[in-house]
Amino acid sequence: MSFVQPSDLDYLRAKRIKQGQSRVDPVYDAFVERFRERYGISPLAVTLDTFDRPRGQGKTPRLGVVLERTDQYRLFFRSPFNFDKEKQKAVAVLFTESQRGADLRAMFGLPRRLPHAGVRADEIFVYFEDFERVAKWEVHDLATSSELEDFTATLGIEDQFWCTQRFAGPPIVFVQTDEQARSLAASALPLNWADTYFEIAKRHDEFGYLSRAEIAIQVDSRENFEANYSR
C-alpha cells in the first residue's frame, strides 16, 4: 500500500470507499467488526500484500489498515516515528482469528510451496495509514491555476513579488530579497493571505477536514532560493 501522495492508487481506492462509491471487500467484514469492537473505530480500508525479505529470504505477508482520521492513526504509534508493536501484534491476531479456515497464503499472494502451509499472526507485518493527511494534501493540489492567480492578485506587495510555489500545502510567497521576506513575515499580511487562501482551499475540501488554524502562508525570497536551492 502506498499513501505517499494523492495520486497513489491505494489512496484513490480508499477515497472511493469514503465517497460511498465502493466498499471494503466483504471478506474483511469480520476483521473490521473485531477491530471496531477492540479499538472503537473502523478501518476505512484494508489491504493485503507482501514485501521481500533481505538477502532473498522470501516474502513477508503485510496487512495495511487505513484509518480515516489522523487522530485515529496516531493511536497506533508508540512514538512519533514508530508503530506500537503490541498493537501491531494484536491486530495481526485479530486478523488471523477473523479469517479462520481461509487460505491466508492465497489471500496475501504468497507462493504455496506446501499445500498445508498457513500464515501465523507473528509472521504478518501490520502497518497503518492516515487517509486524512493525504486528503488534505489533495485539497491544496486541487486549487486551480486561476484560483492561485486570483490569490496572487490580492497580495498587495507590488514589485516585491517574485512568485508563488506549492509543496504539498498552501502556497509559499516568494519576494525578491531576504530583507523583504523578513519584514513581510513579521507583518499582519501573511494572516490576511491565509484567510484568503483558506476560502479558496475549502472549495476543494470534499470531506471537511481542513481548518483555518492549519493554514499558514510562509514568505521566502528569490535571494535565498538562488543562493541555496537553484544549483
Secondary structure by P-SEA (a helix, b strand, c coil): ccccccccaaaaaaaaaaaccccccccaaaaaaaaaaacccccccccccccccccccbbbbbbbbbbcccccccccccccccccaaaaaaaaaaaaaaaccccccccccccccccccccccccbbbbbbbaaaaaaaaaaaaccaaaaaaaaaaccccccccccccccccbbbbcccaaaaaaaaacaaaaaaaaaaaaaaaaaccccccccccbbbbbbcaaaaaacccc
